[in-house]
Amino acid sequence: MITMNDIIREGHPTLRKVAEEVSFPLSDADRELGEKMTEFLKNSQDPELAEKYQLRGGVGLAAPQLDVSKRMIAIEIPNMEEEDGEPFLSTVMYNPKILSHSVQQAAIEEGEGCLSVDRHVPGLVVRNAKITISYFDQEGEKHKLRLKHYPAIVIQHELDHLNGIMFYDHINKQNPNYAADDVLLIQ
């Protein structure tokens, strides 16, 4: 089981590397890592388990955050419309990439956080409001997915980890809370 002790923190060199593609068929180790990453996210969103194992809540986790420089991310985004319903998106993505994105930009009003960053970093992280991505599942099947707003931002945050980019790299250094008038602010 993955705990917070397994997640490397900012300053670790792996977080600044461009991760390697995952090859198919998946190795047992890559398949197991994907399953453990998903389990961590589910546990981190369960109040009892999160408290028991001292887990910070997360909706996404990239393999580089576990010191594994491979292009794989786990996503567990709850469905905001339904209490205790099916998640909006729950998957492990291997070799994900953005195929296209909107001109419209968006940012989470309260800023972003990261399991690899133990401090609050104030500021808006402006990203694309809509994206179309492709990725492979654990069986090697290719998928294409269109996302907007919060889910699109989560995926872009995790994809940044695969490219050695931290969320705070996007924050305007001179004016951290600046966003152009046409940037959609998501609550």
N, CA and C of each residue as an Amber inpcrd file, in Angstrom:
protein
   561
   0.8410000  -1.1910000   0.0000000   0.0000000   0.0000000   0.0000000
   0.8850000   1.2530000   0.0000000   0.5540000   2.1840000  -0.8560000
   1.2930000   3.4460000  -0.9280000   0.8100000   4.3690000   0.1910000
   1.7780000   5.0000000   0.8650000   1.4560000   6.0040000   1.8750000
   2.1880000   7.2960000   1.5080000   1.9930000   8.3280000   2.3130000
   2.6660000   9.6060000   2.0610000   4.1890000   9.4480000   2.1050000
   4.6890000   8.4680000   2.8440000   6.1360000   8.2370000   2.9250000
   6.7210000   7.7950000   1.5860000   5.8920000   7.2530000   0.7010000
   6.3650000   6.7850000  -0.6050000   6.4170000   7.9020000  -1.6380000
   5.7650000   9.0170000  -1.3480000   5.6960000  10.1290000  -2.3070000
   6.8920000  11.0530000  -2.1000000   7.6600000  11.2350000  -3.1880000
   8.8270000  12.1140000  -3.0830000   8.3660000  13.5700000  -3.0880000
   9.1720000  14.4240000  -2.4910000   8.7940000  15.8210000  -2.3210000
   9.6170000  16.7290000  -3.2290000   9.1000000  17.9680000  -3.3780000
   9.7650000  18.9540000  -4.2360000  11.2360000  19.0440000  -3.8580000
  12.0490000  19.2290000  -4.8730000  13.4980000  19.2440000  -4.6690000
  14.1330000  17.9260000  -5.1040000  13.3510000  16.8450000  -5.1240000
  13.8680000  15.5480000  -5.5700000  14.0760000  15.6000000  -7.0830000
  15.2360000  15.1530000  -7.5860000  15.5390000  15.2890000  -9.0210000
  14.5580000  14.5780000  -9.9590000  13.9410000  13.4910000  -9.5440000
  13.0040000  12.7740000 -10.4170000  11.8220000  13.6470000 -10.8040000
  11.4190000  14.5780000  -9.9270000  10.2780000  15.4450000 -10.2340000
  10.5760000  16.4410000 -11.3490000  11.8330000  16.5950000 -11.7060000
  12.2080000  17.5430000 -12.7700000  12.6580000  16.8340000 -14.0510000
  12.5030000  15.5120000 -14.0970000  12.8780000  14.7380000 -15.2820000
  11.6800000  14.5670000 -16.2030000  11.9600000  14.4020000 -17.4980000
  10.9260000  13.9940000 -18.4470000  10.8500000  12.4750000 -18.3520000
   9.6530000  11.9550000 -18.0430000   9.4790000  10.5210000 -17.8250000
   9.5200000   9.7480000 -19.1390000   9.9060000   8.4840000 -19.0350000
  10.0050000   7.5800000 -20.1900000   8.6460000   6.9740000 -20.5280000
   8.4390000   6.6720000 -21.8100000   7.2180000   5.9820000 -22.2450000
   7.1470000   4.6110000 -21.5730000   5.9270000   4.1440000 -21.3610000
   5.6970000   2.8060000 -20.8400000   5.5530000   1.8780000 -22.0370000
   6.1710000   0.6950000 -21.9850000   6.0550000  -0.2310000 -23.1120000
   4.9750000  -1.2760000 -22.8430000   4.4190000  -1.7770000 -23.9410000
   3.3570000  -2.7780000 -23.8780000   3.8300000  -4.0550000 -24.5490000
   3.3740000  -5.2330000 -24.0810000   2.4470000  -5.3960000 -22.9650000
   3.0790000  -4.9230000 -21.6640000   2.2310000  -4.4770000 -20.7680000
   2.7130000  -3.9560000 -19.4890000   3.4510000  -5.0300000 -18.7040000
   4.4920000  -4.5970000 -18.0130000   5.1570000  -5.5100000 -17.0790000
   4.2440000  -5.6680000 -15.8620000   4.4510000  -6.7390000 -15.1170000
   3.6680000  -6.9320000 -13.8840000   3.8890000  -5.7670000 -12.9360000
   5.1270000  -5.2490000 -12.9050000   5.4570000  -4.1410000 -12.0030000
   4.6730000  -2.8790000 -12.3790000   4.5610000  -2.5740000 -13.6850000
   3.8190000  -1.3840000 -14.1200000   2.3240000  -1.5360000 -13.8560000
   1.8020000  -2.7310000 -14.0730000   0.3830000  -3.0000000 -13.8090000
   0.0930000  -2.8430000 -12.3130000   0.9680000  -3.4260000 -11.4890000
   0.7880000  -3.3500000 -10.0360000   0.9230000  -1.9190000  -9.5290000
   1.8710000  -1.1680000 -10.0870000   2.0420000   0.2210000  -9.6770000
   0.7710000   1.0230000  -9.9750000   0.1830000   0.8340000 -11.1480000
  -1.0570000   1.5180000 -11.5040000  -2.1750000   1.2010000 -10.5200000
  -2.2830000  -0.0640000 -10.1380000  -3.3140000  -0.4800000  -9.1780000
  -3.0710000   0.1400000  -7.8030000  -1.8220000   0.1890000  -7.3860000
  -1.4990000   0.7790000  -6.0730000  -1.7320000   2.2850000  -6.0650000
  -1.4480000   2.9420000  -7.1920000  -1.6830000   4.3820000  -7.2900000
  -3.1820000   4.6780000  -7.1630000  -4.0080000   3.8700000  -7.8320000
  -5.4600000   4.0350000  -7.7440000  -5.9370000   3.7860000  -6.3160000
  -5.4110000   2.7480000  -5.7010000  -5.7830000   2.4310000  -4.3140000
  -5.4320000   3.5870000  -3.3820000  -4.2560000   4.1890000  -3.5760000
  -3.8590000   5.3300000  -2.7450000  -4.8780000   6.4610000  -2.8750000
  -5.2570000   6.8040000  -4.1160000  -6.1950000   7.9140000  -4.3230000
  -7.5430000   7.6140000  -3.6710000  -8.0320000   6.3980000  -3.8300000
  -9.3140000   6.0250000  -3.2100000  -9.2060000   6.1130000  -1.6900000
  -8.1200000   5.5830000  -1.1360000  -7.9170000   5.6380000   0.3230000
  -7.8120000   7.0750000   0.8140000  -7.1430000   7.9310000   0.0200000
  -6.9350000   9.3240000   0.4390000  -8.2410000  10.1110000   0.4650000
  -9.2430000   9.6330000  -0.2820000 -10.5400000  10.3110000  -0.3230000
 -11.5330000   9.7320000   0.6810000 -11.1510000   8.6490000   1.3410000
 -11.9960000   8.0400000   2.3650000 -11.5740000   8.6300000   3.7110000
 -12.4410000   9.4320000   4.3610000 -12.0370000  10.1360000   5.5860000
 -11.4370000   9.2190000   6.6700000 -12.0110000   8.0420000   6.8690000
 -11.4980000   7.1350000   7.9120000 -10.1220000   6.5900000   7.5610000
  -9.9560000   6.1200000   6.3220000  -8.6660000   5.5650000   5.9090000
  -7.5970000   6.6560000   5.8230000  -8.0020000   7.8330000   5.3490000
  -7.0530000   8.9490000   5.2430000  -6.5120000   9.3070000   6.6240000
  -7.3790000   9.3240000   7.6100000  -6.9370000   9.6410000   8.9650000
  -6.0910000   8.5120000   9.5400000  -6.5390000   7.2890000   9.3540000
  -5.8260000   6.1200000   9.8900000  -4.3870000   6.0480000   9.3630000
  -4.2150000   6.2840000   8.0470000  -2.8930000   6.1540000   7.4290000
  -2.2060000   7.4930000   7.1920000  -2.8030000   8.5920000   7.7130000
  -2.2250000   9.9330000   7.5690000  -1.9820000  10.2960000   6.0980000
  -3.0370000  10.1340000   5.2780000  -2.9410000  10.4260000   3.8510000
  -3.5450000  11.7930000   3.5480000  -2.8670000  12.5760000   2.7260000
  -3.4580000  13.8130000   2.2300000  -4.3380000  13.4590000   1.0500000
  -5.4820000  14.1200000   0.9470000  -6.4200000  13.8340000  -0.1290000
  -5.8500000  14.1700000  -1.4910000  -6.0880000  13.2880000  -2.4530000
  -5.6130000  13.5310000  -3.8030000  -6.6090000  13.0460000  -4.8360000
  -6.5810000  13.6680000  -6.0060000  -7.4280000  13.2460000  -7.1250000
  -6.5850000  12.7250000  -8.2880000  -5.2790000  12.9420000  -8.2150000
  -4.3820000  12.4650000  -9.2550000  -3.0120000  12.1650000  -8.6680000
  -2.3310000  11.2100000  -9.2790000  -0.9850000  10.8320000  -8.8420000
  -0.2100000  10.3660000 -10.0680000   0.9900000  10.8790000 -10.2280000
   1.8420000  10.5040000 -11.3560000   2.9820000   9.6130000 -10.8520000
   3.3710000   8.6480000 -11.6730000   4.4440000   7.7260000 -11.2860000
   5.7250000   8.4490000 -10.8440000   6.1240000   9.5620000 -11.5010000
   7.3350000  10.2500000 -11.0290000   7.2510000  10.6960000  -9.5670000
   6.0490000  10.9130000  -9.0510000   5.9000000  11.2980000  -7.6420000
   6.2570000  10.1480000  -6.7070000   6.3510000   8.9450000  -7.2720000
   6.7550000   7.7650000  -6.5030000   8.1810000   7.3590000  -6.8670000
   8.9150000   8.2900000  -7.4710000  10.2950000   8.0860000  -7.9030000
  10.3970000   7.0240000  -9.0000000   9.3530000   6.9190000  -9.8240000
   9.3380000   6.0180000 -10.9760000   9.1410000   6.9090000 -12.2050000
  10.1920000   7.0910000 -12.9660000  10.1510000   8.0360000 -14.0820000
   9.5410000   7.3970000 -15.3260000   8.2340000   7.1010000 -15.2360000
   7.4870000   6.5080000 -16.3420000   6.2300000   7.3230000 -16.5850000
   5.7560000   7.2950000 -17.8350000   4.6040000   8.1000000 -18.2450000
   3.3060000   7.3760000 -17.8910000   2.9810000   7.4200000 -16.6020000
   1.7230000   6.8450000 -16.1350000   1.1460000   7.6930000 -15.0130000
  -0.1870000   7.8770000 -15.0760000  -0.8830000   8.6460000 -14.0530000
  -2.1450000   7.9010000 -13.6350000  -2.5100000   8.0640000 -12.3790000
  -3.7780000   7.5410000 -11.8730000  -4.6660000   8.7350000 -11.5680000
  -5.9340000   8.5970000 -11.9100000  -6.9140000   9.6710000 -11.7170000
  -8.1120000   9.1030000 -10.9710000  -8.5670000   9.8310000  -9.9710000
  -9.7600000   9.4450000  -9.1960000 -10.5070000  10.7320000  -8.8720000
 -11.3160000  11.1900000  -9.8310000 -12.0390000  12.4450000  -9.6640000
 -13.4710000  12.1200000  -9.2440000 -13.8680000  12.5730000  -8.0570000
 -15.2370000  12.2940000  -7.6130000 -16.2580000  13.0390000  -8.4670000
 -17.4480000  12.4690000  -8.5440000 -18.5540000  13.1140000  -9.2430000
 -19.1370000  14.1500000  -8.3000000 -18.9810000  15.4170000  -8.6400000
 -19.4080000  16.5030000  -7.7550000 -20.9330000  16.5810000  -7.6300000
 -21.6490000  16.0270000  -8.6200000 -23.1110000  16.1040000  -8.5850000
 -23.7370000  15.0700000  -7.6630000 -23.0360000  13.9480000  -7.4650000
 -23.6280000  12.8590000  -6.6910000 -22.8280000  12.5970000  -5.4230000
 -23.5280000  12.5300000  -4.3130000 -22.8890000  12.0970000  -3.0720000
 -22.8310000  10.5740000  -3.1100000 -21.7090000  10.0040000  -2.7700000
 -21.5280000   8.5470000  -2.7030000 -21.8750000   7.8330000  -4.0070000
 -21.7790000   8.5380000  -5.1340000 -22.0680000   7.8990000  -6.4140000
 -20.7880000   7.4040000  -7.0670000 -20.9140000   6.9930000  -8.3070000
 -19.7500000   6.5680000  -9.0740000 -18.8240000   7.7660000  -9.2890000
 -17.5080000   7.5290000  -9.3400000 -16.6040000   8.6520000  -9.6090000
 -16.8200000   9.1970000 -11.0210000 -16.5030000  10.4690000 -11.2090000
 -16.5830000  11.0750000 -12.5290000 -15.5800000  10.4010000 -13.4650000
 -14.3660000  10.1920000 -12.9460000 -13.3090000   9.5660000 -13.7360000
 -12.3930000   8.8020000 -12.7950000 -12.2280000   7.5270000 -13.0580000
 -11.3390000   6.6790000 -12.2650000 -10.5910000   5.7760000 -13.2300000
  -9.3120000   6.0590000 -13.4190000  -8.5570000   5.2720000 -14.3960000
  -7.0560000   5.4440000 -14.1830000  -6.2980000   4.5350000 -14.7730000
  -4.8550000   4.6810000 -14.8750000  -4.5700000   4.9080000 -16.3510000
  -3.8110000   5.9500000 -16.6320000  -3.4880000   6.3000000 -18.0130000
  -1.9970000   6.0540000 -18.2500000  -1.7150000   5.2680000 -19.2770000
  -0.3370000   5.0020000 -19.6730000  -0.0520000   5.7870000 -20.9510000
   1.0840000   6.4720000 -20.9740000   1.5080000   7.2920000 -22.1140000
   0.4310000   8.2970000 -22.5460000  -0.1500000   9.0320000 -21.5860000
  -1.1770000  10.0160000 -21.9620000  -0.5450000  11.2110000 -22.6700000
  -1.3070000  11.7860000 -23.5950000  -0.8390000  13.0150000 -24.2510000
  -2.0270000  13.8620000 -24.6640000  -1.7970000  15.1640000 -24.6740000
  -2.8260000  16.1060000 -25.1090000  -2.7990000  16.1660000 -26.6290000
  -3.9680000  15.9280000 -27.2280000  -4.0960000  15.9970000 -28.6860000
  -4.4810000  17.3990000 -29.1330000  -5.3640000  18.0430000 -28.3500000
  -5.7790000  19.4050000 -28.6660000  -6.2680000  20.0780000 -27.3970000
  -6.3440000  21.4030000 -27.4540000  -6.8200000  22.1610000 -26.2960000
  -7.5230000  23.4260000 -26.7640000  -8.3420000  23.9490000 -25.8620000
  -9.0950000  25.1650000 -26.1700000  -8.2020000  26.3970000 -26.0600000
  -8.6540000  27.4610000 -26.6970000  -8.0140000  28.7610000 -26.5210000
  -8.4010000  29.3100000 -25.1460000  -9.6510000  29.0490000 -24.7470000
 -10.1510000  29.4730000 -23.4210000  -9.2610000  28.8850000 -22.3320000
  -8.9370000  29.7120000 -21.3600000  -8.1280000  29.2540000 -20.2490000
  -8.9460000  29.2600000 -18.9610000  -8.4740000  28.4840000 -17.9780000
  -9.1760000  28.3730000 -16.7030000  -8.1590000  28.1870000 -15.5890000
  -8.6040000  28.4800000 -14.3750000  -7.7700000  28.2810000 -13.1870000
  -8.6870000  27.9670000 -12.0120000  -8.1980000  27.1920000 -11.0790000
  -8.9480000  26.9310000  -9.8510000  -8.7580000  28.1470000  -8.9620000
  -9.8830000  28.7220000  -8.5400000  -9.8680000  29.9880000  -7.7990000
  -8.9830000  29.9470000  -6.5480000  -9.0010000  28.8430000  -5.8380000
  -8.2120000  28.7450000  -4.5980000  -6.7810000  28.2730000  -4.8380000
  -6.4150000  28.0850000  -6.0990000  -5.0750000  27.6200000  -6.4240000
  -5.0110000  26.1020000  -6.4450000  -3.8320000  25.5870000  -6.7400000
  -3.6300000  24.1400000  -6.8040000  -2.7490000  23.6880000  -5.6560000
  -2.8670000  22.4240000  -5.3380000  -1.9950000  21.7890000  -4.3590000
  -1.3870000  20.5680000  -5.0080000  -0.4630000  19.9230000  -4.3000000
   0.2350000  18.7800000  -4.8580000   0.7020000  17.8900000  -3.7170000
   0.5720000  16.5840000  -3.8980000   1.0150000  15.6430000  -2.8690000
   2.5330000  15.7000000  -2.6670000   3.2590000  16.2030000  -3.6510000
   4.7130000  16.3240000  -3.5340000   5.1620000  17.6740000  -2.9800000
   4.2130000  18.5320000  -2.6530000   4.5360000  19.8650000  -2.1290000
   3.8590000  20.0200000  -0.7700000   4.6690000  20.1310000   0.2710000
   4.1600000  20.1740000   1.6460000   3.8590000  21.5830000   2.1480000
   3.7620000  22.5200000   1.2250000   3.5010000  23.8970000   1.6380000
   2.4000000  24.4710000   0.7600000   1.7300000  25.4820000   1.2660000
   0.7300000  26.1840000   0.4620000   1.4600000  27.1550000  -0.4570000
   1.1600000  27.0890000  -1.7340000   1.7610000  28.0120000  -2.7040000
   0.6200000  28.8520000  -3.2720000   0.5040000  30.1110000  -2.8320000
  -0.5900000  30.9470000  -3.3170000  -0.3880000  31.3480000  -4.7760000
  -1.5180000  31.4850000  -5.4670000  -1.4490000  31.9630000  -6.8450000
  -2.3090000  31.1360000  -7.7710000  -2.6560000  31.7420000  -8.8900000
  -3.4800000  31.0790000  -9.8960000  -2.5950000  30.3220000 -10.8800000
  -2.9980000  29.0980000 -11.1750000  -2.3190000  28.2640000 -12.1590000
  -3.2250000  28.2330000 -13.3870000  -2.8890000  29.0380000 -14.3670000
  -3.7360000  29.1720000 -15.5580000  -3.3990000  28.0390000 -16.5340000
  -4.4570000  27.3100000 -16.9200000  -4.3180000  26.1570000 -17.8140000
  -5.3960000  26.2370000 -18.8990000  -5.3890000  25.2780000 -19.8150000
  -6.4240000  25.2200000 -20.8390000  -7.7340000  24.7530000 -20.2180000
  -8.8410000  25.4050000 -20.5840000 -10.1540000  25.0710000 -20.0170000
 -10.6770000  23.7350000 -20.5310000 -10.3140000  23.3730000 -21.7640000
 -10.7600000  22.1120000 -22.3620000  -9.5710000  21.4440000 -23.0330000
  -9.5250000  20.1160000 -22.9230000  -8.4740000  19.3520000 -23.5820000
  -9.0540000  18.0690000 -24.1660000  -8.4150000  17.5730000 -25.1950000
  -8.6820000  16.2310000 -25.7100000  -7.3760000  15.4670000 -25.5420000
  -7.4730000  14.3090000 -24.8940000  -6.2710000  13.5170000 -24.6360000
  -6.4200000  12.1180000 -25.2190000  -5.2850000  11.4720000 -25.4230000
  -5.2850000  10.0450000 -25.7520000  -4.4040000   9.3680000 -24.7110000
  -4.7180000   8.1160000 -24.4320000  -3.9220000   7.3280000 -23.4900000
  -4.2080000   5.8570000 -23.7270000  -3.3820000   5.0110000 -23.1390000
  -3.5790000   3.5720000 -23.2050000  -3.9890000   3.0670000 -21.8300000
  -4.8850000   2.0680000 -21.8010000  -5.2420000   1.4470000 -20.5290000
  -4.2820000   0.2880000 -20.2720000  -4.5070000  -0.4440000 -19.1780000
  -3.5500000  -1.4880000 -18.8100000  -3.5390000  -2.6590000 -19.7940000
  -4.5830000  -2.7640000 -20.6150000  -4.6170000  -3.8280000 -21.6280000
  -3.9540000  -3.3870000 -22.9330000  -3.5140000  -2.1330000 -22.9850000
  -2.8780000  -1.6240000 -24.1980000  -3.8700000  -1.0520000 -25.1920000
  -5.1250000  -0.9040000 -24.7660000  -6.1590000  -0.3360000 -25.6340000
  -6.0820000   1.1910000 -25.5870000  -6.1600000   1.8020000 -26.7710000
  -6.0630000   3.2610000 -26.8530000  -7.4240000   3.9000000 -26.6310000
  -7.4310000   5.0070000 -25.8660000  -8.6540000   5.7550000 -25.5850000
  -8.4460000   7.2210000 -25.9390000  -9.5500000   7.8780000 -26.2530000
  -9.5390000   9.3230000 -26.5040000 -10.6190000   9.9110000 -25.6120000
 -10.3110000  11.0210000 -24.9620000 -11.2240000  11.5850000 -23.9760000
 -11.2070000  13.1020000 -24.0680000 -12.4010000  13.7000000 -24.0320000
 -12.5180000  15.1650000 -23.9970000 -12.9190000  15.5570000 -22.5760000
 -12.2160000  16.5290000 -22.0290000 -12.4880000  16.9750000 -20.6620000
 -12.5190000  18.4850000 -20.6140000 -13.2790000  19.0050000 -19.6490000
 -13.2880000  20.4550000 -19.4820000 -13.2630000  20.8030000 -17.9980000
 -12.8500000  22.0290000 -17.7470000 -12.8250000  22.6360000 -16.4150000
 -12.0020000  21.8070000 -15.4200000 -12.5800000  21.4690000 -14.2670000
 -11.7970000  20.8290000 -13.2030000 -11.1010000  19.5350000 -13.6600000
 -11.8110000  18.5860000 -14.2900000 -11.1040000  17.3740000 -14.7310000
  -9.9610000  17.6680000 -15.7070000 -10.1510000  18.6430000 -16.5890000
  -9.0930000  19.0140000 -17.5350000  -7.8750000  19.5680000 -16.7910000
  -8.1260000  20.3390000 -15.7550000  -7.0290000  20.9100000 -14.9620000
  -6.2790000  19.8050000 -14.2140000  -7.0110000  18.8550000 -13.6440000
  -6.3720000  17.7330000 -12.9280000  -5.4360000  16.9760000 -13.8680000
  -5.9300000  16.6460000 -15.0530000  -5.1140000  15.8900000 -16.0170000
  -3.8730000  16.7010000 -16.4110000  -4.0340000  17.9960000 -16.6560000
  -2.8810000  18.8180000 -17.0380000  -1.8500000  18.8850000 -15.9160000
  -2.3120000  18.9400000 -14.6620000  -1.4090000  18.9480000 -13.5030000
  -0.5760000  17.6570000 -13.5090000  -1.2540000  16.5140000 -13.7000000
  -0.5390000  15.2320000 -13.6830000   0.3750000  15.0770000 -14.8910000
  -0.0780000  15.5300000 -16.0600000   0.7810000  15.4650000 -17.2520000
   2.0360000  16.3040000 -17.0620000   1.9160000  17.4350000 -16.3750000
   3.0950000  18.2480000 -16.0740000   4.1420000  17.4260000 -15.3240000
   3.6940000  16.5930000 -14.3760000   4.6440000  15.7490000 -13.6260000
   5.4380000  14.8360000 -14.5610000   4.8160000  14.4070000 -15.6520000
   5.5100000  13.5240000 -16.6000000   6.5570000  14.2830000 -17.4090000
   6.4540000  15.6040000 -17.3860000   7.3790000  16.4490000 -18.1480000
   8.3080000  17.2700000 -17.2600000   8.3610000  16.9290000 -15.9750000
   9.2800000  17.6060000 -15.0600000   8.8450000  19.0060000 -14.6700000
   7.5460000  19.2800000 -14.7630000   7.0210000  20.6160000 -14.4550000
   6.1900000  20.5510000 -13.1810000   6.4020000  21.5040000 -12.2860000
   5.6090000  21.5960000 -11.0640000   4.5340000  22.6610000 -11.2690000
   3.4160000  22.5210000 -10.5730000   2.2880000  23.4400000 -10.7860000
   2.6790000  24.8950000 -10.5670000   3.5460000  25.1480000  -9.5950000
   3.8910000  26.5440000  -9.2910000   4.7680000  27.1830000 -10.3520000
   5.2850000  26.3860000 -11.3020000   6.0390000  26.9520000 -12.4290000
   5.1270000  27.8270000 -13.2970000   3.8180000  27.5760000 -13.2350000
   2.8400000  28.3170000 -14.0480000   2.3690000  29.6150000 -13.3830000
   2.6710000  29.8190000 -12.1120000   2.1700000  30.9920000 -11.3840000
   2.9830000  32.2220000 -11.7680000   2.2880000  33.3020000 -12.0480000
   2.9310000  34.5720000 -12.3990000   3.7500000  35.0500000 -11.1880000
   5.0520000  35.1480000 -11.3530000   5.9440000  35.5000000 -10.2240000
   5.7060000  36.9210000  -9.7030000   5.4330000  37.8680000 -10.6180000
   5.2370000  39.2630000 -10.2070000   3.8490000  39.4980000  -9.6010000
   2.8530000  38.7860000 -10.1130000   1.4810000  38.9910000  -9.6570000
   0.7880000  37.6200000  -9.5800000   1.0000000  36.8660000  -8.4770000
   0.5260000  35.4850000  -8.3800000  -0.9750000  35.2920000  -8.5940000
  -1.7800000  36.2760000  -8.2500000  -3.2280000  36.1180000  -8.3910000
  -3.7780000  36.7290000  -9.6760000  -2.8820000  37.0620000 -10.6080000
  -3.3240000  37.6670000 -11.8580000  -3.9010000  36.6140000 -12.7990000
  -5.0230000  36.9560000 -13.3950000  -5.6010000  36.1780000 -14.4900000
  -6.2550000  37.1800000 -15.4270000  -6.0500000  36.9850000 -16.7140000
  -6.7020000  37.8720000 -17.6940000  -8.2160000  37.7960000 -17.5010000
  -8.9100000  38.8160000 -17.9740000 -10.3700000  38.8930000 -17.7990000
 -11.1250000  37.6970000 -18.3820000 -10.5600000  37.0910000 -19.4360000
 -11.2710000  35.9790000 -20.0970000 -10.9170000  34.6070000 -19.5110000
 -10.1310000  34.5580000 -18.4390000  -9.8120000  33.2810000 -17.7910000
 -10.9780000  32.8640000 -16.9060000 -11.4490000  31.6370000 -17.1060000
 -12.5520000  31.0930000 -16.3140000 -12.0330000  30.6640000 -14.9450000
 -12.5950000  31.2390000 -13.8760000 -12.1870000  30.8630000 -12.5180000
 -13.1430000  29.7930000 -11.9930000 -12.5950000  28.6570000 -11.6400000
 -13.3930000  27.5110000 -11.1790000 -13.3300000  27.4250000  -9.6600000
 -14.5090000  27.3120000  -9.0300000 -14.5710000  27.2470000  -7.5560000
 -14.3890000  25.8380000  -7.0520000
